[in-house]
């Protein structure tokens, strides 16, 4: 399961930074034996020329991860089809559903569950040890 968490966070940062390449990416899984597992690390994209300092982040991993794998597949589908601009999915939810059902042979439930997991992802930015804003995806 740890590898799937790392896959998801890596794919997510590729998704929200699709206009540039990840330059720095590190991750640590914290408290993985507790009910409130956390994943933290740093990320930096090639276009971060302002201060060239990696952005620290933390993700409080939800306890229900039944749709984690499908969410990774959905993220990668969105990236491959260039359906994202910044943090916004550029087509409607219905268009995305039709596209992935046709191209990947998904059923509607699989799509709805993976999309809900993706939309609820709230990866917190950490600045000077304080959680400040969030990385997220929306329509």
N, CA, C and O atoms as a DFTB+ gen file, in Angstrom:
556 C
 N C O
     1  1       0.820      -1.195       0.000
     2  2       0.000       0.000       0.000
     3  2       0.868       1.265       0.000
     4  3       0.497       2.274      -0.599
     5  1       2.030       1.207       0.677
     6  2       2.901       2.380       0.721
     7  2       3.274       2.860      -0.679
     8  3       3.277       4.061      -0.947
     9  1       3.591       1.911      -1.576
    10  2       3.957       2.293      -2.939
    11  2       2.801       2.978      -3.657
    12  3       3.021       3.880      -4.465
    13  1       1.589       2.564      -3.374
    14  2       0.421       3.176      -4.001
    15  2       0.222       4.613      -3.507
    16  3      -0.151       5.492      -4.285
    17  1       0.473       4.851      -2.216
    18  2       0.416       6.221      -1.698
    19  2       1.431       7.098      -2.431
    20  3       1.122       8.218      -2.839
    21  1       2.632       6.578      -2.588
    22  2       3.697       7.343      -3.255
    23  2       3.346       7.558      -4.725
    24  3       3.565       8.644      -5.262
    25  1       2.806       6.533      -5.378
    26  2       2.360       6.687      -6.770
    27  2       1.312       7.781      -6.882
    28  3       1.368       8.612      -7.789
    29  1       0.355       7.782      -5.961
    30  2      -0.711       8.768      -6.020
    31  2      -0.151      10.180      -5.843
    32  3      -0.500      11.077      -6.610
    33  1       0.691      10.388      -4.869
    34  2       1.201      11.736      -4.602
    35  2       2.085      12.204      -5.760
    36  3       2.029      13.371      -6.148
    37  1       2.894      11.307      -6.311
    38  2       3.737      11.669      -7.449
    39  2       2.871      12.019      -8.658
    40  3       3.100      13.040      -9.307
    41  1       1.883      11.185      -8.964
    42  2       0.980      11.463     -10.090
    43  2       0.218      12.762      -9.864
    44  3       0.034      13.545     -10.796
    45  1      -0.226      12.995      -8.629
    46  2      -0.960      14.221      -8.331
    47  2      -0.098      15.456      -8.604
    48  3      -0.576      16.419      -9.204
    49  1       1.152      15.438      -8.176
    50  2       2.018      16.600      -8.412
    51  2       2.381      16.750      -9.884
    52  3       2.608      17.869     -10.345
    53  1       2.441      15.664     -10.623
    54  2       2.585      15.763     -12.083
    55  2       1.343      16.407     -12.676
    56  3       1.441      17.204     -13.609
    57  1       0.173      16.067     -12.138
    58  2      -1.097      16.606     -12.634
    59  2      -1.172      18.116     -12.449
    60  3      -1.469      18.839     -13.399
    61  1      -0.908      18.596     -11.251
    62  2      -1.059      20.033     -10.994
    63  2       0.118      20.846     -11.526
    64  3       0.075      22.076     -11.516
    65  1       1.160      20.176     -11.986
    66  2       2.311      20.869     -12.550
    67  2       2.607      20.423     -13.961
    68  3       3.773      20.324     -14.342
    69  1       1.570      20.149     -14.758
    70  2       1.759      19.548     -16.078
    71  2       2.500      20.430     -17.069
    72  3       3.010      19.929     -18.070
    73  1       2.571      21.716     -16.818
    74  2       3.257      22.595     -17.768
    75  2       4.771      22.577     -17.574
    76  3       5.504      23.186     -18.352
    77  1       5.236      21.887     -16.546
    78  2       6.676      21.777     -16.311
    79  2       6.977      20.425     -15.679
    80  3       6.070      19.701     -15.269
    81  1       8.236      20.103     -15.608
    82  2       8.658      18.819     -15.052
    83  2       8.972      18.965     -13.565
    84  3       9.462      20.000     -13.113
    85  1       8.679      17.903     -12.818
    86  2       9.083      17.874     -11.420
    87  2      10.599      17.840     -11.353
    88  3      11.237      17.034     -12.030
    89  1      11.169      18.701     -10.549
    90  2      12.613      18.717     -10.389
    91  2      13.020      18.082      -9.076
    92  3      14.000      17.339      -9.016
    93  1      12.276      18.368      -8.031
    94  2      12.549      17.795      -6.716
    95  2      11.276      17.125      -6.250
    96  3      10.194      17.712      -6.283
    97  1      11.421      15.902      -5.823
    98  2      10.274      15.211      -5.264
    99  2      10.798      14.268      -4.210
   100  3      11.580      13.365      -4.504
   101  1      10.367      14.478      -2.984
   102  2      10.702      13.506      -1.957
   103  2       9.481      13.280      -1.095
   104  3       8.576      14.113      -1.035
   105  1       9.470      12.158      -0.439
   106  2       8.290      11.766       0.320
   107  2       8.699      10.899       1.508
   108  3       9.623      10.090       1.416
   109  1       8.008      11.078       2.604
   110  2       8.167      10.229       3.784
   111  2       6.787       9.875       4.288
   112  3       5.907      10.732       4.366
   113  1       6.599       8.626       4.625
   114  2       5.326       8.217       5.209
   115  2       5.498       8.242       6.717
   116  3       6.365       7.567       7.272
   117  1       4.654       9.034       7.369
   118  2       4.727       9.213       8.815
   119  2       3.554       8.505       9.475
   120  3       2.467       8.442       8.901
   121  1       3.757       7.977      10.661
   122  2       2.683       7.373      11.447
   123  2       1.890       6.348      10.647
   124  3       0.666       6.292      10.765
   125  1       2.557       5.545       9.843
   126  2       1.809       4.653       8.960
   127  2       1.083       3.539       9.707
   128  3       0.227       2.871       9.127
   129  1       1.402       3.331      10.960
   130  2       0.714       2.300      11.723
   131  2      -0.496       2.842      12.474
   132  3      -1.299       2.076      13.006
   133  1      -0.622       4.152      12.514
   134  2      -1.760       4.739      13.223
   135  2      -2.943       4.894      12.278
   136  3      -2.827       4.670      11.073
   137  1      -4.074       5.277      12.841
   138  2      -5.260       5.484      12.016
   139  2      -5.195       6.807      11.280
   140  3      -6.009       7.060      10.392
   141  1      -4.249       7.648      11.629
   142  2      -4.127       8.942      10.959
   143  2      -2.778       9.033      10.251
   144  3      -1.947       9.878      10.582
   145  1      -2.574       8.162       9.283
   146  2      -1.312       8.140       8.547
   147  2      -1.123       9.450       7.805
   148  3      -2.085      10.061       7.337
   149  1       0.131       9.873       7.703
   150  2       0.473      11.116       7.014
   151  2       1.616      10.842       6.051
   152  3       2.460       9.977       6.287
   153  1       1.622      11.575       4.993
   154  2       2.692      11.501       4.017
   155  2       3.192      12.928       3.837
   156  3       2.391      13.838       3.623
   157  1       4.489      13.134       3.919
   158  2       5.014      14.490       3.762
   159  2       6.246      14.468       2.880
   160  3       6.842      13.416       2.645
   161  1       6.623      15.647       2.392
   162  2       7.797      15.751       1.547
   163  2       7.924      17.140       0.973
   164  3       7.395      18.105       1.525
   165  1       8.624      17.236      -0.134
   166  2       8.861      18.503      -0.819
   167  2       8.729      18.290      -2.313
   168  3       8.975      17.199      -2.828
   169  1       8.336      19.355      -3.001
   170  2       8.179      19.292      -4.448
   171  2       8.646      20.614      -5.047
   172  3       8.477      21.675      -4.446
   173  1       9.236      20.537      -6.241
   174  2       9.689      21.728      -6.969
   175  2       9.583      21.416      -8.452
   176  3      10.017      20.357      -8.906
   177  1       9.007      22.338      -9.200
   178  2       8.876      22.169     -10.645
   179  2       9.927      23.014     -11.358
   180  3      10.460      23.963     -10.782
   181  1      10.225      22.670     -12.616
   182  2      11.219      23.402     -13.402
   183  2      10.906      24.877     -13.551
   184  3      11.819      25.693     -13.675
   185  1       9.619      25.237     -13.542
   186  2       9.274      26.643     -13.757
   187  2       9.228      27.469     -12.471
   188  3       8.848      28.640     -12.504
   189  1       9.609      26.873     -11.342
   190  2       9.650      27.613     -10.077
   191  2      10.931      28.442     -10.009
   192  3      11.848      28.132      -9.248
   193  1      10.977      29.491     -10.811
   194  2      12.195      30.302     -10.894
   195  2      12.203      31.462      -9.904
   196  3      13.229      32.119      -9.726
   197  1      11.076      31.715      -9.264
   198  2      10.977      32.868      -8.366
   199  2      11.942      32.736      -7.199
   200  3      12.794      33.601      -6.998
   201  1      11.817      31.676      -6.439
   202  2      12.717      31.519      -5.289
   203  2      13.470      30.193      -5.304
   204  3      14.352      29.969      -4.476
   205  1      13.124      29.314      -6.244
   206  2      13.822      28.044      -6.417
   207  2      13.906      27.239      -5.115
   208  3      14.869      26.508      -4.887
   209  1      12.887      27.384      -4.273
   210  2      12.827      26.665      -3.009
   211  2      11.704      25.640      -3.094
   212  3      10.578      25.982      -3.456
   213  1      12.000      24.395      -2.767
   214  2      10.935      23.385      -2.825
   215  2       9.773      23.730      -1.895
   216  3       9.954      24.330      -0.836
   217  1       8.585      23.334      -2.323
   218  2       7.381      23.513      -1.505
   219  2       7.190      22.268      -0.654
   220  3       7.051      21.165      -1.182
   221  1       7.182      22.442       0.654
   222  2       6.891      21.321       1.544
   223  2       5.393      21.059       1.533
   224  3       4.594      21.969       1.312
   225  1       5.024      19.814       1.772
   226  2       3.612      19.445       1.776
   227  2       3.372      18.338       2.789
   228  3       4.299      17.662       3.234
   229  1       2.098      18.171       3.144
   230  2       1.677      17.054       3.978
   231  2       0.307      16.594       3.503
   232  3      -0.558      17.407       3.179
   233  1       0.125      15.291       3.467
   234  2      -1.160      14.707       3.084
   235  2      -1.605      13.789       4.198
   236  3      -0.923      12.819       4.527
   237  1      -2.748      14.096       4.778
   238  2      -3.353      13.237       5.786
   239  2      -4.148      12.174       5.030
   240  3      -5.209      12.456       4.473
   241  1      -3.632      10.976       5.019
   242  2      -4.180       9.904       4.201
   243  2      -5.528       9.459       4.770
   244  3      -5.613       9.085       5.939
   245  1      -6.577       9.499       3.951
   246  2      -7.888       9.051       4.431
   247  2      -7.860       7.568       4.806
   248  3      -7.089       6.790       4.244
   249  1      -8.699       7.194       5.748
   250  2      -8.722       5.788       6.175
   251  2      -9.342       4.879       5.114
   252  3      -9.003       3.698       5.042
   253  1     -10.243       5.412       4.293
   254  2     -10.864       4.607       3.239
   255  2     -10.105       4.820       1.929
   256  3     -10.231       5.857       1.279
   257  1      -9.330       3.830       1.568
   258  2      -8.498       3.935       0.370
   259  2      -8.858       2.906      -0.687
   260  3      -8.008       2.484      -1.471
   261  1     -10.129       2.502      -0.706
   262  2     -10.566       1.494      -1.670
   263  2     -10.380       1.956      -3.112
   264  3     -10.199       1.131      -4.008
   265  1     -10.422       3.258      -3.341
   266  2     -10.397       3.774      -4.715
   267  2      -9.062       4.442      -5.076
   268  3      -8.967       5.171      -6.064
   269  1      -8.062       4.188      -4.279
   270  2      -6.747       4.791      -4.482
   271  2      -6.151       4.416      -5.840
   272  3      -5.708       5.293      -6.582
   273  1      -6.137       3.133      -6.169
   274  2      -5.549       2.680      -7.426
   275  2      -6.271       3.288      -8.628
   276  3      -5.628       3.765      -9.563
   277  1      -7.604       3.272      -8.604
   278  2      -8.367       3.850      -9.712
   279  2      -8.143       5.353      -9.817
   280  3      -8.171       5.914     -10.912
   281  1      -7.923       6.000      -8.687
   282  2      -7.647       7.439      -8.704
   283  2      -6.316       7.722      -9.382
   284  3      -6.199       8.688     -10.136
   285  1      -5.319       6.898      -9.125
   286  2      -4.027       7.041      -9.818
   287  2      -4.235       6.882     -11.324
   288  3      -3.692       7.655     -12.114
   289  1      -5.019       5.883     -11.718
   290  2      -5.296       5.680     -13.147
   291  2      -6.023       6.886     -13.744
   292  3      -5.718       7.301     -14.861
   293  1      -6.973       7.444     -13.013
   294  2      -7.706       8.618     -13.485
   295  2      -6.779       9.818     -13.634
   296  3      -6.847      10.530     -14.637
   297  1      -5.926      10.048     -12.665
   298  2      -4.968      11.158     -12.741
   299  2      -4.093      10.999     -13.974
   300  3      -3.908      11.952     -14.732
   301  1      -3.559       9.815     -14.179
   302  2      -2.680       9.579     -15.329
   303  2      -3.437       9.745     -16.652
   304  3      -2.867      10.217     -17.637
   305  1      -4.698       9.366     -16.678
   306  2      -5.538       9.562     -17.868
   307  2      -5.691      11.060     -18.168
   308  3      -5.569      11.481     -19.318
   309  1      -5.954      11.847     -17.141
   310  2      -6.113      13.296     -17.313
   311  2      -4.813      13.919     -17.818
   312  3      -4.838      14.787     -18.690
   313  1      -3.685      13.482     -17.276
   314  2      -2.383      13.995     -17.712
   315  2      -2.135      13.630     -19.175
   316  3      -1.804      14.494     -19.988
   317  1      -2.296      12.347     -19.507
   318  2      -2.017      11.865     -20.864
   319  2      -2.875      12.555     -21.916
   320  3      -2.429      12.767     -23.043
   321  1      -4.095      12.902     -21.553
   322  2      -5.005      13.551     -22.499
   323  2      -4.983      15.078     -22.388
   324  3      -5.767      15.773     -23.035
   325  1      -4.084      15.576     -21.567
   326  2      -3.896      17.034     -21.390
   327  2      -5.218      17.743     -21.085
   328  3      -5.607      18.695     -21.761
   329  1      -5.887      17.250     -20.054
   330  2      -7.201      17.760     -19.681
   331  2      -7.143      18.606     -18.417
   332  3      -8.128      18.706     -17.685
   333  1      -5.993      19.211     -18.162
   334  2      -5.810      20.008     -16.942
   335  2      -5.101      21.307     -17.287
   336  3      -4.224      21.338     -18.150
   337  1      -5.486      22.368     -16.612
   338  2      -4.805      23.666     -16.726
   339  2      -4.630      24.197     -15.314
   340  3      -5.577      24.687     -14.699
   341  1      -3.407      24.093     -14.805
   342  2      -3.175      24.453     -13.404
   343  2      -3.822      23.412     -12.510
   344  3      -3.420      22.248     -12.499
   345  1      -4.828      23.843     -11.760
   346  2      -5.543      22.904     -10.894
   347  2      -6.968      22.630     -11.389
   348  3      -7.771      22.040     -10.667
   349  1      -7.282      23.056     -12.617
   350  2      -8.640      22.932     -13.149
   351  2      -8.697      21.915     -14.286
   352  3      -7.946      22.008     -15.257
   353  1      -9.601      20.943     -14.150
   354  2      -9.868      19.993     -15.223
   355  2     -10.628      20.763     -16.297
   356  3     -11.631      21.415     -16.003
   357  1     -10.159      20.693     -17.533
   358  2     -10.629      21.597     -18.594
   359  2     -11.875      21.134     -19.341
   360  3     -12.396      21.872     -20.177
   361  1     -12.358      19.937     -19.059
   362  2     -13.607      19.487     -19.669
   363  2     -14.603      19.247     -18.539
   364  3     -14.225      19.214     -17.367
   365  1     -15.856      19.083     -18.889
   366  2     -16.871      18.859     -17.867
   367  2     -16.729      17.459     -17.277
   368  3     -16.086      16.579     -17.850
   369  1     -17.341      17.288     -16.135
   370  2     -17.334      15.970     -15.500
   371  2     -17.967      14.929     -16.412
   372  3     -17.472      13.807     -16.515
   373  1     -19.049      15.295     -17.068
   374  2     -19.733      14.368     -17.969
   375  2     -18.852      13.995     -19.171
   376  3     -18.821      12.836     -19.584
   377  1     -18.141      14.977     -19.724
   378  2     -17.233      14.703     -20.849
   379  2     -16.099      13.778     -20.419
   380  3     -15.723      12.862     -21.150
   381  1     -15.559      14.025     -19.227
   382  2     -14.480      13.175     -18.713
   383  2     -14.990      11.752     -18.500
   384  3     -14.313      10.784     -18.846
   385  1     -16.177      11.636     -17.933
   386  2     -16.768      10.308     -17.695
   387  2     -16.930       9.552     -19.010
   388  3     -16.536       8.390     -19.108
   389  1     -17.502      10.195     -20.010
   390  2     -17.702       9.529     -21.308
   391  2     -16.372       9.097     -21.905
   392  3     -16.243       7.988     -22.422
   393  1     -15.394       9.974     -21.830
   394  2     -14.088       9.704     -22.429
   395  2     -13.406       8.493     -21.779
   396  3     -12.897       7.616     -22.477
   397  1     -13.398       8.450     -20.458
   398  2     -12.695       7.351     -19.786
   399  2     -13.483       6.045     -19.869
   400  3     -12.890       4.967     -19.923
   401  1     -14.805       6.134     -19.880
   402  2     -15.617       4.917     -20.029
   403  2     -15.372       4.293     -21.402
   404  3     -15.223       3.077     -21.519
   405  1     -15.332       5.118     -22.425
   406  2     -15.121       4.616     -23.788
   407  2     -13.691       4.116     -23.979
   408  3     -13.479       3.011     -24.478
   409  1     -12.714       4.928     -23.584
   410  2     -11.308       4.599     -23.871
   411  2     -10.711       3.555     -22.937
   412  3      -9.833       2.794     -23.345
   413  1     -11.173       3.507     -21.692
   414  2     -10.567       2.591     -20.716
   415  2     -11.515       1.497     -20.247
   416  3     -11.179       0.696     -19.376
   417  1     -12.713       1.476     -20.844
   418  2     -13.685       0.443     -20.506
   419  2     -14.047       0.445     -19.022
   420  3     -14.217      -0.613     -18.415
   421  1     -14.164       1.643     -18.442
   422  2     -14.586       1.767     -17.051
   423  2     -16.098       1.735     -16.993
   424  3     -16.770       2.002     -17.989
   425  1     -16.637       1.407     -15.822
   426  2     -18.074       1.579     -15.611
   427  2     -18.283       2.892     -14.838
   428  3     -17.329       3.494     -14.345
   429  1     -19.522       3.310     -14.748
   430  2     -19.816       4.607     -14.134
   431  2     -19.417       4.655     -12.659
   432  3     -18.896       5.670     -12.196
   433  1     -19.655       3.572     -11.913
   434  2     -19.298       3.550     -10.493
   435  2     -17.798       3.713     -10.279
   436  3     -17.371       4.450      -9.390
   437  1     -17.005       3.034     -11.086
   438  2     -15.549       3.138     -10.970
   439  2     -15.120       4.584     -11.194
   440  3     -14.285       5.108     -10.458
   441  1     -15.691       5.227     -12.210
   442  2     -15.366       6.619     -12.498
   443  2     -15.779       7.533     -11.349
   444  3     -14.981       8.349     -10.888
   445  1     -17.004       7.403     -10.890
   446  2     -17.524       8.276      -9.834
   447  2     -16.685       8.150      -8.568
   448  3     -16.353       9.160      -7.947
   449  1     -16.342       6.941      -8.180
   450  2     -15.541       6.734      -6.968
   451  2     -14.136       7.310      -7.094
   452  3     -13.642       7.949      -6.165
   453  1     -13.490       7.087      -8.239
   454  2     -12.139       7.618      -8.444
   455  2     -12.163       9.143      -8.505
   456  3     -11.297       9.798      -7.923
   457  1     -13.133       9.707      -9.194
   458  2     -13.229      11.166      -9.296
   459  2     -13.499      11.786      -7.932
   460  3     -12.897      12.803      -7.586
   461  1     -14.387      11.195      -7.162
   462  2     -14.681      11.723      -5.830
   463  2     -13.426      11.721      -4.959
   464  3     -13.163      12.684      -4.238
   465  1     -12.654      10.640      -5.028
   466  2     -11.412      10.564      -4.262
   467  2     -10.447      11.674      -4.706
   468  3      -9.821      12.332      -3.876
   469  1     -10.337      11.870      -6.019
   470  2      -9.451      12.905      -6.551
   471  2      -9.892      14.299      -6.119
   472  3      -9.068      15.096      -5.669
   473  1     -11.157      14.596      -6.248
   474  2     -11.668      15.930      -5.914
   475  2     -11.528      16.217      -4.418
   476  3     -11.331      17.365      -4.019
   477  1     -11.631      15.179      -3.597
   478  2     -11.509      15.362      -2.147
   479  2     -10.059      15.417      -1.670
   480  3      -9.799      15.760      -0.517
   481  1      -9.113      15.079      -2.551
   482  2      -7.706      15.137      -2.150
   483  2      -7.367      16.554      -1.699
   484  3      -7.624      17.526      -2.409
   485  1      -6.802      16.648      -0.538
   486  2      -6.423      17.936       0.034
   487  2      -4.997      17.798       0.551
   488  3      -4.768      17.358       1.678
   489  1      -4.060      18.176      -0.278
   490  2      -2.651      18.074       0.087
   491  2      -2.218      19.457       0.551
   492  3      -2.213      20.413      -0.225
   493  1      -1.862      19.549       1.807
   494  2      -1.585      20.831       2.446
   495  2      -0.165      21.306       2.145
   496  3       0.785      20.527       2.217
   497  1      -0.030      22.585       1.809
   498  2       1.280      23.215       1.682
   499  2       1.775      23.544       3.093
   500  3       0.998      23.929       3.966
   501  1       3.069      23.384       3.292
   502  2       3.663      23.697       4.587
   503  2       4.745      24.743       4.358
   504  3       5.696      24.517       3.610
   505  1       4.587      25.881       5.007
   506  2       5.558      26.978       4.921
   507  2       6.019      27.332       6.326
   508  3       5.210      27.656       7.195
   509  1       7.330      27.267       6.537
   510  2       7.915      27.569       7.852
   511  2       7.257      26.750       8.963
   512  3       7.002      27.259      10.053
   513  1       6.987      25.478       8.674
   514  2       6.421      24.578       9.669
   515  2       4.921      24.704       9.875
   516  3       4.343      23.951      10.660
   517  1       4.279      25.642       9.185
   518  2       2.838      25.858       9.326
   519  2       2.104      25.427       8.064
   520  3       2.560      25.702       6.954
   521  1       0.965      24.748       8.230
   522  2       0.126      24.410       7.089
   523  2      -0.572      25.684       6.635
   524  3      -1.209      26.365       7.439
   525  1      -0.456      26.006       5.357
   526  2      -0.969      27.280       4.871
   527  2      -2.133      27.104       3.892
   528  3      -3.279      27.389       4.241
   529  1      -1.865      26.656       2.721
   530  2      -2.887      26.506       1.667
   531  2      -2.925      25.032       1.266
   532  3      -2.303      24.180       1.900
   533  1      -3.671      24.756       0.196
   534  2      -3.810      23.375      -0.262
   535  2      -3.572      23.252      -1.755
   536  3      -3.849      24.173      -2.524
   537  1      -3.057      22.105      -2.148
   538  2      -3.085      21.680      -3.538
   539  2      -4.383      20.899      -3.697
   540  3      -4.710      20.062      -2.856
   541  1      -5.114      21.163      -4.755
   542  2      -6.339      20.424      -5.033
   543  2      -6.678      20.556      -6.505
   544  3      -6.078      21.358      -7.220
   545  1      -7.648      19.762      -6.957
   546  2      -8.080      19.769      -8.346
   547  2      -9.589      20.004      -8.364
   548  3     -10.310      19.534      -7.484
   549  1     -10.055      20.735      -9.375
   550  2     -11.483      21.023      -9.503
   551  2     -11.848      21.168     -10.974
   552  3     -10.979      21.199     -11.845
   553  1     -13.144      21.256     -11.235
   554  2     -13.646      21.518     -12.595
   555  2     -13.828      22.994     -12.770
   556  3     -14.242      23.442     -13.839
